[in-house]
Amino acid sequence: MSKRTTALNQYEHQQFNEIAAWKDEEPGVVSNVVGKALYPLTWLINKIIPTSAIQAVLEAANRIAELSADENDIRRDAGVSSIEEIRKVSLDKCDELANGVHNWAIGLASAEGGVTGSLGLPGLAADIPLTITFALRTIHKIGLCYGFKLDDERGKQIVLGILATSGANSMHEKVAALATLHQIKVIVRASTWKAMEKIAENQFTKEAGILATKAVAKSLGINMTKRKTLQAIPIIGALVGASVNGWYIKEVGWAARREFQEHWLLDNNKFCFPN
């Protein structure tokens, strides 16, 4: 049984359909053929930057990303006095704000990838932590564009869920990440975004178990290694680094945008999930 909802306007209906299409897209990772052909390099990269290192980066980088995701420019551009007010701004305005953040992040990540990529294999040690931090900051910043702060344990799990979705190595991993994000929306239905601390400490953490930092780090490590193997070759590393980083942040940004579009629609009673 569903709650009564407000009819979607033409723009919202288009975005609703595009959210559904995005969920059905196969993860766009580098083919296993490339990974097998360059196995010695992928093995070496995994030794230099193991899963444990990526896990440590995730734990530290999320806080850095949260602190660096300044909200003043978002509030100014939206014409509101608080981030929460943005949830009542039109969806096309939110998308406009997110588009600016997204494009800026792609450009910055591409530039960083070009610099570290020119250093070949040694540059990867700096590039991967920076790329992950850019990705996390992009998620936080895009969340602000739709009126959602991600500055508590619940927010951390949402960030990890979006990162897991965008960095999935298979449709199975993507579906699992989306299922956990869906559970977050179910909880949101039962309470307000700001009044969920007890739920976050109990039910929420159980439902979000598959998005534990260690599990996300493992998946992300595989994904990053596949993407960045060619970056370890100095002659082409700069070009590959810029291209790979730009494309990765593009995917992360779209995952965040689709997720927060859906949150916005739900928050405005534009559609709902079945009980």
Order of alpha helices (4+ residues) and beta strands (2+ residues): alpha-alpha-alpha-alpha-alpha-alpha-alpha-alpha-alpha-alpha-alpha
